[in-house]
């Protein structure tokens, strides 16, 4: 018993120390790294939760956009930050794709990061410039087969949610459309609006303001149910490909080693921020569903997504290097 006492006292002291850290946290502004340019979905989600979180935590939330390399640049910045809860990383599907798309990464996805919470999830959408003579997925497939390799489809990253959804449909429909990756949803949408690409496979948010105005044409969404903010746009499943589903999501990560009480507090504050009336209205308007999770559940979700994406990337032979 005497020999066990020092270890017990150390364990108690460690728990007390973590509790004190969590009670004092935060004492300075919190950096929120976004791996996409301003104006896109990830950036919008970060700026949506920042004001209520800033009020609740008593510190400013500083948004820092670090686009590039399919989110690897931002993730490398985050992995070099101290594991103290003062650097949050907004992440999307790309986080669970990159380990299988690159031969080597400057971080280990599971070892170097812990999940805070998933924020939202949403369907993707196939939408076209109005000059493209198609209104349905069947018409798109017919045109693509008549003009193999001539149509182009833009995505917000080299390999992310939009790319996976597009490649899955290409494989299922046996068509050849050339992918044009961009550094975010906003520049991809701008290219589609200008007619520089014929299609975009992106977040519903990126297209929803332009479809009612006739500047883009919604062809189909990738969820099993229609998007709440674009109920007139059918699903791919009901367009002739039963069971097709490919969703996108956004969440928050922190460095592994961040004190657990801080991770738990950040998770709770993000969830509360997403439940404000303003956030709810914005999510509904833009076709998102609130999807907050406890940290342990989000870690499990990340692992499951990685297992699914490894299978997809191997099947489609998608590589970035």
C-alpha positions as a LaTeX table, in Angstrom:
\begin{tabular}{lrrr}
\hline
Residue & $x$ (\AA) & $y$ (\AA) & $z$ (\AA) \\
\hline
Unk1 & 0.00 & 0.00 & 0.00 \\
Unk2 & 2.86 & 2.37 & 0.91 \\
Unk3 & 4.55 & 1.83 & $-2.46$ \\
Unk4 & 1.29 & 2.52 & $-4.32$ \\
Unk5 & 0.67 & 5.82 & $-2.55$ \\
Unk6 & 3.08 & 8.02 & $-4.62$ \\
Unk7 & 1.52 & 6.77 & $-7.87$ \\
Unk8 & $-1.98$ & 7.39 & $-6.56$ \\
Unk9 & $-1.05$ & 10.89 & $-5.42$ \\
Unk10 & 0.48 & 11.61 & $-8.85$ \\
Unk11 & $-2.67$ & 10.46 & $-10.62$ \\
Unk12 & $-4.86$ & 12.60 & $-8.37$ \\
Unk13 & $-2.58$ & 15.59 & $-8.91$ \\
Unk14 & $-2.74$ & 15.09 & $-12.68$ \\
Unk15 & $-6.55$ & 15.01 & $-12.66$ \\
Unk16 & $-6.70$ & 18.13 & $-10.49$ \\
Unk17 & $-4.21$ & 19.87 & $-12.77$ \\
Unk18 & $-6.34$ & 19.12 & $-15.85$ \\
Unk19 & $-9.44$ & 20.40 & $-14.10$ \\
Unk20 & $-7.65$ & 23.65 & $-13.20$ \\
Unk21 & $-6.47$ & 24.04 & $-16.81$ \\
Unk22 & $-10.02$ & 23.55 & $-18.09$ \\
Unk23 & $-11.45$ & 26.01 & $-15.56$ \\
Unk24 & $-8.93$ & 28.70 & $-16.56$ \\
Unk25 & $-9.32$ & 28.03 & $-20.29$ \\
Unk26 & $-9.37$ & 30.10 & $-22.39$ \\
Unk27 & $-7.21$ & 33.06 & $-21.38$ \\
Unk28 & $-6.40$ & 34.30 & $-24.90$ \\
Unk29 & $-7.92$ & 34.26 & $-28.41$ \\
Unk30 & $-8.48$ & 30.92 & $-30.14$ \\
Unk31 & $-7.23$ & 30.39 & $-33.68$ \\
Unk32 & $-9.60$ & 28.61 & $-36.08$ \\
Unk33 & $-7.75$ & 27.30 & $-39.14$ \\
Unk34 & $-9.90$ & 26.81 & $-42.24$ \\
Unk35 & $-8.32$ & 24.81 & $-45.10$ \\
Unk36 & $-10.37$ & 26.55 & $-47.79$ \\
Unk37 & $-10.64$ & 30.12 & $-49.13$ \\
Unk38 & $-13.07$ & 32.69 & $-47.70$ \\
Unk39 & $-16.63$ & 32.41 & $-48.97$ \\
Unk40 & $-16.86$ & 28.63 & $-49.22$ \\
Unk41 & $-18.83$ & 26.25 & $-47.03$ \\
Unk42 & $-16.10$ & 25.47 & $-44.48$ \\
Unk43 & $-15.37$ & 29.16 & $-44.05$ \\
Unk44 & $-19.07$ & 29.92 & $-43.67$ \\
Unk45 & $-19.46$ & 27.25 & $-40.97$ \\
Unk46 & $-16.45$ & 28.59 & $-39.04$ \\
Unk47 & $-17.79$ & 32.14 & $-39.12$ \\
Unk48 & $-21.25$ & 30.90 & $-38.12$ \\
Unk49 & $-20.08$ & 29.30 & $-34.85$ \\
Unk50 & $-17.41$ & 31.91 & $-34.02$ \\
Unk51 & $-19.64$ & 34.68 & $-32.55$ \\
Unk52 & $-21.64$ & 32.51 & $-30.10$ \\
Unk53 & $-18.49$ & 30.61 & $-29.09$ \\
Unk54 & $-16.59$ & 33.85 & $-28.56$ \\
Unk55 & $-19.38$ & 35.11 & $-26.31$ \\
Unk56 & $-19.55$ & 31.86 & $-24.33$ \\
Unk57 & $-15.78$ & 31.51 & $-23.91$ \\
Unk58 & $-15.03$ & 35.19 & $-23.39$ \\
Unk59 & $-12.32$ & 35.25 & $-26.05$ \\
Unk60 & $-12.11$ & 36.14 & $-29.72$ \\
Unk61 & $-12.19$ & 33.37 & $-32.32$ \\
Unk62 & $-9.68$ & 34.30 & $-35.03$ \\
Unk63 & $-10.45$ & 32.74 & $-38.43$ \\
Unk64 & $-7.34$ & 31.92 & $-40.46$ \\
Unk65 & $-7.80$ & 30.66 & $-44.04$ \\
Unk66 & $-5.00$ & 28.34 & $-45.21$ \\
Unk67 & $-6.17$ & 26.77 & $-48.49$ \\
Unk68 & $-4.17$ & 24.43 & $-50.67$ \\
Unk69 & $-2.92$ & 20.87 & $-51.24$ \\
Unk70 & $-6.31$ & 19.28 & $-50.58$ \\
Unk71 & $-6.31$ & 20.64 & $-46.98$ \\
Unk72 & $-2.78$ & 19.34 & $-46.22$ \\
Unk73 & $-1.32$ & 22.86 & $-45.84$ \\
Unk74 & $-3.81$ & 23.84 & $-43.14$ \\
Unk75 & $-3.49$ & 20.49 & $-41.39$ \\
Unk76 & 0.30 & 20.80 & $-41.26$ \\
Unk77 & $-0.05$ & 24.27 & $-39.71$ \\
Unk78 & $-2.39$ & 22.81 & $-37.09$ \\
Unk79 & $-0.15$ & 19.84 & $-36.24$ \\
Unk80 & 2.72 & 22.22 & $-35.48$ \\
Unk81 & 0.63 & 24.18 & $-32.97$ \\
Unk82 & 0.79 & 23.37 & $-29.24$ \\
Unk83 & $-1.74$ & 20.84 & $-27.95$ \\
Unk84 & $-3.38$ & 23.39 & $-25.69$ \\
Unk85 & $-6.81$ & 24.03 & $-27.21$ \\
Unk86 & $-5.89$ & 27.40 & $-28.69$ \\
Unk87 & $-5.79$ & 26.08 & $-32.26$ \\
Unk88 & $-8.87$ & 24.48 & $-33.80$ \\
Unk89 & $-8.87$ & 22.94 & $-37.27$ \\
Unk90 & $-12.02$ & 22.95 & $-39.37$ \\
Unk91 & $-12.03$ & 19.78 & $-41.41$ \\
Unk92 & $-14.03$ & 18.16 & $-44.17$ \\
Unk93 & $-14.14$ & 14.82 & $-45.96$ \\
Unk94 & $-10.63$ & 15.47 & $-47.31$ \\
Unk95 & $-9.22$ & 14.70 & $-43.85$ \\
Unk96 & $-10.28$ & 11.06 & $-44.19$ \\
Unk97 & $-9.26$ & 10.82 & $-47.85$ \\
Unk98 & $-5.70$ & 12.19 & $-47.82$ \\
Unk99 & $-4.09$ & 9.23 & $-46.00$ \\
Unk100 & $-4.93$ & 7.08 & $-49.05$ \\
Unk101 & $-4.42$ & 9.75 & $-51.71$ \\
Unk102 & $-0.84$ & 10.67 & $-50.77$ \\
Unk103 & 2.16 & 8.38 & $-50.37$ \\
Unk104 & 3.37 & 10.49 & $-47.45$ \\
Unk105 & 1.80 & 13.19 & $-45.28$ \\
Unk106 & 3.52 & 15.57 & $-42.83$ \\
Unk107 & 1.23 & 14.26 & $-40.08$ \\
Unk108 & $-0.51$ & 11.08 & $-38.98$ \\
Unk109 & $-4.27$ & 11.50 & $-39.28$ \\
Unk110 & $-5.23$ & 9.32 & $-36.30$ \\
Unk111 & $-2.17$ & 9.71 & $-34.10$ \\
Unk112 & $-1.73$ & 13.49 & $-34.31$ \\
Unk113 & $-5.33$ & 14.66 & $-34.01$ \\
Unk114 & $-8.39$ & 14.17 & $-31.85$ \\
Unk115 & $-11.94$ & 14.92 & $-32.89$ \\
Unk116 & $-13.86$ & 17.67 & $-31.11$ \\
Unk117 & $-17.16$ & 17.26 & $-32.92$ \\
Unk118 & $-18.72$ & 16.93 & $-36.31$ \\
Unk119 & $-20.56$ & 20.16 & $-37.05$ \\
Unk120 & $-22.85$ & 19.61 & $-40.02$ \\
Unk121 & $-23.48$ & 17.28 & $-42.92$ \\
Unk122 & $-25.20$ & 17.86 & $-46.22$ \\
Unk123 & $-25.83$ & 16.40 & $-49.63$ \\
Unk124 & $-23.74$ & 17.40 & $-52.60$ \\
Unk125 & $-25.29$ & 18.55 & $-55.83$ \\
Unk126 & $-24.63$ & 18.12 & $-59.53$ \\
Unk127 & $-25.38$ & 21.47 & $-61.11$ \\
Unk128 & $-24.64$ & 22.80 & $-64.57$ \\
Unk129 & $-24.15$ & 26.02 & $-66.42$ \\
Unk130 & $-27.45$ & 26.83 & $-68.20$ \\
Unk131 & $-25.75$ & 26.45 & $-71.58$ \\
Unk132 & $-25.36$ & 22.72 & $-71.01$ \\
Unk133 & $-28.34$ & 21.08 & $-72.79$ \\
Unk134 & $-29.30$ & 18.70 & $-69.97$ \\
Unk135 & $-31.92$ & 18.87 & $-67.22$ \\
Unk136 & $-31.73$ & 15.34 & $-65.77$ \\
Unk137 & $-28.98$ & 12.86 & $-64.84$ \\
Unk138 & $-30.12$ & 10.53 & $-67.63$ \\
Unk139 & $-29.72$ & 13.37 & $-70.14$ \\
Unk140 & $-26.29$ & 14.12 & $-68.66$ \\
Unk141 & $-25.21$ & 10.50 & $-69.08$ \\
Unk142 & $-26.48$ & 10.43 & $-72.66$ \\
Unk143 & $-24.57$ & 13.62 & $-73.52$ \\
Unk144 & $-21.40$ & 12.44 & $-71.77$ \\
Unk145 & $-21.45$ & 9.17 & $-73.72$ \\
Unk146 & $-21.94$ & 11.09 & $-76.97$ \\
Unk147 & $-19.06$ & 13.46 & $-76.09$ \\
Unk148 & $-16.56$ & 11.37 & $-74.06$ \\
Unk149 & $-13.84$ & 13.44 & $-72.39$ \\
Unk150 & $-15.34$ & 16.73 & $-73.59$ \\
Unk151 & $-17.45$ & 17.71 & $-70.57$ \\
Unk152 & $-15.77$ & 19.10 & $-67.44$ \\
Unk153 & $-16.85$ & 18.98 & $-63.80$ \\
Unk154 & $-15.38$ & 21.16 & $-61.10$ \\
Unk155 & $-14.83$ & 20.26 & $-57.45$ \\
Unk156 & $-13.72$ & 22.24 & $-54.39$ \\
Unk157 & $-10.58$ & 20.12 & $-53.88$ \\
Unk158 & $-8.44$ & 17.58 & $-55.68$ \\
Unk159 & $-9.91$ & 14.67 & $-53.76$ \\
Unk160 & $-12.71$ & 15.48 & $-51.34$ \\
Unk161 & $-16.41$ & 14.86 & $-50.94$ \\
Unk162 & $-17.34$ & 16.28 & $-54.34$ \\
Unk163 & $-14.62$ & 14.34 & $-56.13$ \\
Unk164 & $-15.61$ & 11.08 & $-54.47$ \\
Unk165 & $-19.30$ & 11.60 & $-55.28$ \\
Unk166 & $-18.50$ & 12.48 & $-58.88$ \\
Unk167 & $-16.13$ & 9.57 & $-59.39$ \\
Unk168 & $-18.61$ & 7.15 & $-57.83$ \\
Unk169 & $-21.29$ & 8.29 & $-60.25$ \\
Unk170 & $-18.91$ & 8.20 & $-63.22$ \\
Unk171 & $-18.01$ & 4.63 & $-62.32$ \\
Unk172 & $-21.64$ & 3.64 & $-61.87$ \\
Unk173 & $-22.85$ & 5.31 & $-65.09$ \\
Unk174 & $-19.74$ & 4.37 & $-67.13$ \\
Unk175 & $-19.10$ & 7.88 & $-68.44$ \\
Unk176 & $-15.97$ & 9.95 & $-69.08$ \\
Unk177 & $-16.09$ & 13.53 & $-67.75$ \\
Unk178 & $-12.89$ & 15.47 & $-66.99$ \\
Unk179 & $-12.43$ & 16.64 & $-63.40$ \\
Unk180 & $-11.18$ & 20.19 & $-62.77$ \\
Unk181 & $-10.22$ & 20.68 & $-59.08$ \\
Unk182 & $-10.23$ & 24.10 & $-57.42$ \\
Unk183 & $-8.98$ & 25.41 & $-54.09$ \\
Unk184 & $-12.45$ & 25.71 & $-52.55$ \\
Unk185 & $-16.17$ & 25.80 & $-53.23$ \\
Unk186 & $-16.26$ & 29.52 & $-53.99$ \\
Unk187 & $-13.75$ & 29.49 & $-56.90$ \\
Unk188 & $-15.31$ & 26.31 & $-58.32$ \\
Unk189 & $-18.74$ & 27.95 & $-58.28$ \\
Unk190 & $-17.35$ & 31.11 & $-59.88$ \\
Unk191 & $-15.90$ & 29.01 & $-62.70$ \\
Unk192 & $-19.25$ & 27.29 & $-63.24$ \\
Unk193 & $-21.10$ & 30.62 & $-63.26$ \\
Unk194 & $-18.69$ & 31.92 & $-65.89$ \\
Unk195 & $-19.12$ & 28.86 & $-68.09$ \\
Unk196 & $-15.46$ & 27.92 & $-67.76$ \\
Unk197 & $-16.55$ & 24.43 & $-66.66$ \\
Unk198 & $-19.75$ & 22.69 & $-67.68$ \\
Unk199 & $-20.64$ & 21.14 & $-64.32$ \\
Unk200 & $-19.89$ & 21.44 & $-60.63$ \\
Unk201 & $-20.24$ & 18.70 & $-58.03$ \\
Unk202 & $-20.26$ & 20.64 & $-54.80$ \\
Unk203 & $-22.07$ & 21.53 & $-51.63$ \\
Unk204 & $-25.70$ & 22.53 & $-51.98$ \\
Unk205 & $-24.77$ & 25.82 & $-50.29$ \\
Unk206 & $-22.40$ & 26.71 & $-53.13$ \\
Unk207 & $-25.16$ & 26.48 & $-55.74$ \\
Unk208 & $-28.39$ & 27.20 & $-53.88$ \\
Unk209 & $-28.42$ & 30.97 & $-54.39$ \\
Unk210 & $-27.83$ & 30.68 & $-58.13$ \\
Unk211 & $-30.30$ & 27.95 & $-59.09$ \\
Unk212 & $-33.51$ & 29.95 & $-58.39$ \\
Unk213 & $-32.04$ & 32.86 & $-60.32$ \\
Unk214 & $-31.37$ & 30.63 & $-63.33$ \\
Unk215 & $-27.60$ & 31.17 & $-63.29$ \\
Unk216 & $-27.00$ & 27.49 & $-62.55$ \\
Unk217 & $-29.22$ & 24.46 & $-63.16$ \\
Unk218 & $-29.67$ & 21.89 & $-60.40$ \\
Unk219 & $-29.66$ & 18.38 & $-61.86$ \\
Unk220 & $-29.59$ & 16.07 & $-58.83$ \\
Unk221 & $-28.47$ & 15.83 & $-55.20$ \\
Unk222 & $-26.44$ & 12.96 & $-53.77$ \\
Unk223 & $-28.50$ & 12.21 & $-50.64$ \\
Unk224 & $-31.35$ & 9.71 & $-50.43$ \\
Unk225 & $-33.76$ & 12.57 & $-49.61$ \\
Unk226 & $-34.13$ & 15.86 & $-51.45$ \\
Unk227 & $-32.39$ & 18.92 & $-49.98$ \\
Unk228 & $-34.72$ & 21.02 & $-47.83$ \\
Unk229 & $-33.68$ & 24.26 & $-49.50$ \\
Unk230 & $-33.93$ & 22.88 & $-53.07$ \\
Unk231 & $-36.93$ & 20.54 & $-52.94$ \\
Unk232 & $-37.45$ & 20.77 & $-56.69$ \\
Unk233 & $-34.10$ & 19.11 & $-57.41$ \\
Unk234 & $-34.40$ & 15.29 & $-57.48$ \\
Unk235 & $-31.96$ & 12.82 & $-55.96$ \\
Unk236 & $-29.63$ & 10.65 & $-58.03$ \\
Unk237 & $-31.35$ & 7.63 & $-56.50$ \\
Unk238 & $-34.75$ & 8.65 & $-57.88$ \\
Unk239 & $-33.18$ & 9.71 & $-61.19$ \\
Unk240 & $-32.42$ & 6.13 & $-62.15$ \\
Unk241 & $-29.60$ & 4.97 & $-59.85$ \\
Unk242 & $-31.31$ & 3.48 & $-56.77$ \\
Unk243 & $-29.38$ & 3.54 & $-53.52$ \\
Unk244 & $-26.82$ & 6.13 & $-54.61$ \\
Unk245 & $-25.74$ & 8.26 & $-51.63$ \\
Unk246 & $-22.63$ & 10.33 & $-50.92$ \\
Unk247 & $-22.71$ & 12.98 & $-48.19$ \\
Unk248 & $-20.30$ & 15.73 & $-47.23$ \\
Unk249 & $-19.51$ & 16.85 & $-43.68$ \\
Unk250 & $-17.52$ & 19.40 & $-41.71$ \\
Unk251 & $-16.08$ & 19.09 & $-38.23$ \\
Unk252 & $-13.53$ & 20.35 & $-35.73$ \\
Unk253 & $-10.21$ & 18.72 & $-34.83$ \\
Unk254 & $-7.49$ & 19.59 & $-32.30$ \\
Unk255 & $-3.99$ & 18.33 & $-31.70$ \\
Unk256 & $-3.70$ & 15.02 & $-29.92$ \\
Unk257 & $-2.66$ & 15.61 & $-26.34$ \\
Unk258 & $-5.00$ & 18.54 & $-25.84$ \\
Unk259 & $-6.34$ & 18.18 & $-22.26$ \\
Unk260 & $-9.55$ & 16.18 & $-22.39$ \\
Unk261 & $-11.58$ & 18.67 & $-20.31$ \\
Unk262 & $-10.75$ & 21.35 & $-22.91$ \\
Unk263 & $-11.75$ & 19.06 & $-25.78$ \\
Unk264 & $-15.04$ & 18.31 & $-24.02$ \\
Unk265 & $-15.71$ & 21.99 & $-23.44$ \\
Unk266 & $-14.99$ & 22.95 & $-27.03$ \\
Unk267 & $-17.27$ & 20.15 & $-28.21$ \\
Unk268 & $-20.10$ & 21.37 & $-25.99$ \\
Unk269 & $-19.67$ & 24.99 & $-27.08$ \\
Unk270 & $-19.68$ & 24.10 & $-30.80$ \\
Unk271 & $-22.87$ & 22.08 & $-30.27$ \\
Unk272 & $-24.49$ & 25.00 & $-28.43$ \\
Unk273 & $-23.43$ & 27.44 & $-31.15$ \\
Unk274 & $-25.05$ & 25.23 & $-33.80$ \\
Unk275 & $-28.31$ & 25.20 & $-31.85$ \\
Unk276 & $-28.77$ & 28.99 & $-31.77$ \\
Unk277 & $-31.75$ & 30.34 & $-33.68$ \\
Unk278 & $-29.48$ & 32.18 & $-36.12$ \\
Unk279 & $-27.41$ & 29.07 & $-36.84$ \\
Unk280 & $-30.53$ & 26.94 & $-37.28$ \\
Unk281 & $-32.00$ & 29.37 & $-39.77$ \\
Unk282 & $-28.75$ & 29.52 & $-41.73$ \\
Unk283 & $-28.34$ & 25.75 & $-41.83$ \\
Unk284 & $-31.90$ & 25.22 & $-43.01$ \\
Unk285 & $-31.60$ & 27.90 & $-45.66$ \\
Unk286 & $-28.38$ & 26.42 & $-46.99$ \\
Unk287 & $-29.41$ & 22.76 & $-46.88$ \\
Unk288 & $-27.30$ & 21.58 & $-43.95$ \\
Unk289 & $-28.25$ & 19.34 & $-41.06$ \\
Unk290 & $-26.75$ & 19.91 & $-37.61$ \\
Unk291 & $-24.68$ & 16.86 & $-36.73$ \\
Unk292 & $-22.83$ & 17.52 & $-33.47$ \\
Unk293 & $-21.19$ & 14.50 & $-31.81$ \\
Unk294 & $-19.35$ & 13.79 & $-28.58$ \\
Unk295 & $-15.56$ & 13.65 & $-29.11$ \\
Unk296 & $-15.35$ & 9.86 & $-28.75$ \\
Unk297 & $-18.20$ & 9.38 & $-31.21$ \\
Unk298 & $-16.57$ & 11.74 & $-33.69$ \\
Unk299 & $-13.26$ & 9.87 & $-33.43$ \\
Unk300 & $-15.13$ & 6.66 & $-34.23$ \\
Unk301 & $-16.89$ & 8.40 & $-37.14$ \\
Unk302 & $-13.51$ & 9.52 & $-38.53$ \\
Unk303 & $-12.18$ & 5.96 & $-38.40$ \\
Unk304 & $-15.27$ & 4.61 & $-40.17$ \\
Unk305 & $-15.01$ & 7.28 & $-42.88$ \\
Unk306 & $-11.36$ & 6.41 & $-43.42$ \\
Unk307 & $-12.20$ & 2.73 & $-43.87$ \\
Unk308 & $-14.88$ & 3.57 & $-46.43$ \\
Unk309 & $-12.69$ & 6.01 & $-48.35$ \\
Unk310 & $-9.74$ & 3.63 & $-48.46$ \\
Unk311 & $-11.93$ & 1.11 & $-50.30$ \\
Unk312 & $-13.24$ & 3.78 & $-52.70$ \\
Unk313 & $-9.83$ & 5.23 & $-53.56$ \\
Unk314 & $-8.33$ & 1.79 & $-54.14$ \\
Unk315 & $-11.21$ & 0.81 & $-56.42$ \\
Unk316 & $-10.98$ & 4.02 & $-58.45$ \\
Unk317 & $-7.14$ & 4.18 & $-58.32$ \\
Unk318 & $-7.23$ & 7.83 & $-57.22$ \\
Unk319 & $-3.83$ & 9.18 & $-56.15$ \\
Unk320 & $-2.36$ & 12.66 & $-55.72$ \\
Unk321 & 1.28 & 11.61 & $-56.01$ \\
\hline
\end{tabular}
